[in-house]
Amino acid sequence: MDVEIGKQLELAIGQVVQLGEQLITLSTGILVLSITFVKDILKRPASADRSLLAVAWCGYLLTIVAGIWLRMAVAGSLAASKRFVGFEANVTLPAGVQIVLFLFATSAFLVLAIRGIK
C-alpha cells in the first residue's frame, strides 16, 4: 500500500471515530442538562410536550448507543482486515444511524424549546 494512501486512510478512520465521540459527548451533555433543568424550563408541560421531550431523550440515548456501535464496528473492521481499503456497510451503517438520530433528537428538542418560549 502506498504510504500516502495509508496516511489518508489513517486520517479518515480517525475522523470517523472522532465524529462518533463528539456526537456521544454532545448527546450525553444535552441529556444531563435537560434532565437536570427540565422542571425549571417546563413549569407545566402539556402532554404533547412531555411526549416530545421523551422522544428527544430517547433519540439522544440511541445516538449514544449508535456511537458505541460505530466504535465497535471500526475496531472490528481494523482487527479483521490485514489490508484496510475503505469503510464497509458495517461501519457506514452505524455512522449514518448515529448522525440521523442526533439530528432527529436535536430537532425534537428544538421544537420543544420553541414551543416553550411564550
C-alpha positions in Angstrom: 0.0 0.0 0.0 1.3 3.4 -0.9 2.5 5.4 2.2 0.4 8.4 1.3 -2.8 6.3 0.9 -2.0 4.7 4.2 -1.8 8.1 5.9 -5.1 9.2 4.3 -6.9 6.1 5.5 -5.5 6.5 9.0 -6.7 10.1 9.0 -10.2 9.0 7.6 -10.5 6.4 10.3 -9.6 8.9 13.0 -12.1 11.4 11.7 -14.9 8.9 11.7 -14.1 7.8 15.3 -13.8 11.4 16.4 -17.2 12.4 14.9 -18.8 9.5 16.8 -17.1 10.5 20.0 -18.3 14.1 19.6 -21.9 13.1 19.0 -21.7 10.9 22.1 -20.4 13.8 24.1 -23.0 16.2 22.8 -25.8 13.8 23.4 -24.7 13.0 26.9 -24.3 16.6 27.8 -27.7 17.6 26.4 -29.3 14.6 28.2 -27.7 15.5 31.5 -28.5 19.2 31.3 -32.1 18.8 30.1 -32.9 16.2 32.7 -31.3 18.4 35.4 -33.2 21.5 34.4 -36.4 20.1 32.9 -38.5 21.3 35.9 -37.2 24.8 35.6 -37.7 25.0 31.8 -41.1 23.3 31.6 -43.2 24.5 34.5 -46.5 22.9 33.5 -45.8 20.9 30.3 -48.6 19.7 28.1 -48.9 16.1 27.3 -47.6 16.7 23.8 -44.5 18.5 25.3 -43.8 15.6 27.6 -44.1 13.2 24.7 -41.8 15.4 22.6 -39.2 15.5 25.4 -39.3 11.7 25.8 -38.8 11.3 22.0 -35.8 13.7 22.2 -34.3 11.9 25.2 -34.7 8.5 23.5 -33.1 9.9 20.4 -30.1 11.1 22.3 -29.8 7.8 24.2 -30.0 5.9 20.9 -27.3 8.3 19.4 -25.0 7.2 22.2 -25.7 3.5 21.5 -25.1 4.0 17.8 -21.8 5.8 18.6 -20.7 2.8 20.7 -21.8 0.5 17.8 -19.7 2.6 15.4 -16.6 2.3 17.6 -17.0 -1.4 17.8 -17.5 -1.7 14.0 -14.4 0.3 13.3 -12.4 -1.7 15.7 -13.7 -5.0 14.3 -13.0 -3.9 10.7 -9.5 -3.0 11.5 -8.9 -6.2 13.5 -10.4 -8.5 10.9 -8.6 -7.0 7.9 -4.9 -7.3 7.0 -5.3 -4.6 4.4 -7.9 -1.9 5.1 -9.2 -0.5 1.9 -12.2 1.5 3.0 -15.3 1.6 5.1 -17.8 -1.2 4.6 -21.5 -1.2 5.5 -20.7 -2.4 9.0 -19.1 1.0 9.7 -21.2 3.3 7.4 -24.5 2.0 8.8 -23.9 2.8 12.5 -22.3 6.1 11.5 -25.3 7.1 9.4 -27.7 5.9 12.1 -25.9 7.9 14.7 -25.9 11.1 12.7 -29.6 10.7 11.8 -30.6 10.0 15.4 -28.7 13.0 16.6 -30.3 15.3 14.1 -33.8 13.8 14.9 -33.3 14.2 18.6 -32.0 17.8 18.3 -34.9 18.7 16.0 -37.4 17.4 18.5 -35.6 19.2 21.3 -35.6 22.5 19.4 -39.3 22.2 18.6 -39.9 21.6 22.3 -37.8 24.7 23.2 -39.5 26.9 20.6 -43.0 25.8 21.9 -41.9 26.6 25.4 -41.0 30.2 24.6 -44.2 32.1 25.0 
